[in-house]
C-alpha cells in the first residue's frame, strides 16, 4: 500500500505541479531528510535495537523513560536548527525559502516521532499496526497535499504543509495504539540512565555518518539546482521517486520485517554462534535484494516509456530512458543496506563509519562533477557509481568481520 500510494501520489502531484515547482518540493524535502539522517533517524535505530534487551531484562519502564528523554533532547536540537536556518535565510536574502524550510523541519520532527513509534511497535512484533500506518501515511500525505493545493493553490509550500498535516493524522492514530504497549507491558523503572547511555553509544556513530550520507543524498538535487535549473531538479525528482524510491522501499520493508528477528537472535551480540546465524540470514537477504533489482532493471529497460505514461504527467517524459539506471542504483544501495543490518545486529555501528563517510564524500563529488558535465544524466551515472562502491565496501567489511569472528 505504501509503494502504491507513492506511485499514485507522483501522478497526482505532477499533474498539479510543473517541473520547477516539483523541484522546489524536492529541495525542501532534503531539509527534512537532514533531520532524519542526523538526529531522529539514528535515535530511532538505537531505540529499536534495545527494545528486545529491555524486555529480556524486565525493564521496559526504564527503557521507555530513557527514550522519552532522548526524544525531547533531539527535538530541542531540531528547533535550534530551525531557528539558525531561518536566520541564515534572512541574512542571505532568500526569504522565499523560509516558508518551505520551516514547514519541512516541522514535517521532519513529526515523521521522526512516527518512525520511532513504528520502530518500537515493530520490535514488539505488532507488524499489522506498523503496516497499517505506513500504508496510511503514504496515501494520506499525497491526498491531503493535493486537497490543499486544489483549495489554496498549487505551490511547493502548500504541498509540504499537506505532508505535515497528513503525518499529524497518522501520528494521532499511532499514539492510540502505542498506549496499548505501555499499559500491557510497562513495569517498574530501574535503569533509565543505563538505557540512555546504551542507546546513545549505539546511535551516535549512525548520526555522524548520517551527516555524510545526507550530503550525498541531497547533493544530487542541489548540484542540479546550481549547474542546471530547478526544472531539471523536478525531472530528476520524478526519476528518483519512480525508480530509486520503490525498490529501496520494498527492500526496506523486508529489513523492517527482519530487523526485530535479527536483534532478538543476536541478543547482546556476545555469542559467536548467534552472530554467525545472523550473518547467514543477512547474505540470503542480500542475494534476494540483488535478484529483485535485476528483474526491475530489465522491466524498466523494456517498458520505461509506458511506465512514465502511466505514472507521471506528459511533460516529464523526456527523462524516462534513465529510469532503469536509477532503479539499478537504488537496488544495489539497498543490497548494501541489508549487509549493514548484519553489522548493526552485532553492535558494530562504529565499524561502518569509514565506509559510510568515504563513499558518501565520493558520491557528493561524483554528483557535482556529473551535474556540471552532463546534467541529469550525469547525476544518474554518479548514483550508480556511488551505490556500487558502497555495496562493495560493505561486502568487504562484513566478510572481514566474519573472519575475525571465526578467529
Secondary structure, DSSP 8 states (H G I E B T S, - for coil): -HHHHHHHHHHHHHHHS-HHHHHHHHHHHHHHHHHIIIIIHHHHHHHHHTHHHHHHTT-HHHHHHHHHHHHHHHHHHHHHHHHHHHHHHHHHT-GGGHHHHHHHHHHHHHHHHHHHHHHHHHHTT-HHHHHHHHHHHHHHHHHHHHHHHHHH-S-HHHHHHHHHHHHHHHHHHHHHHHHHHHHHH------HHHHHHHHHHHHHHHHHHHHHHHHHHHHHHHHHHHHS-HHHHHHHHHHIIIIIHHHHHHHHHHHHHHHHHHHHHHTTS--HHHHHHHHHHHHHHHHHHHHHHHHHHHHHHHHHHHHHHHHS-GGGGGGGGGHHHHHHHHHHHHHHHHHHHHHHHTT-GGGGHHHHHHHHHHHHHHHHHHHHHHTHHHHHHHHHHHHHHHHHHHHHHHHHHHHHHH-
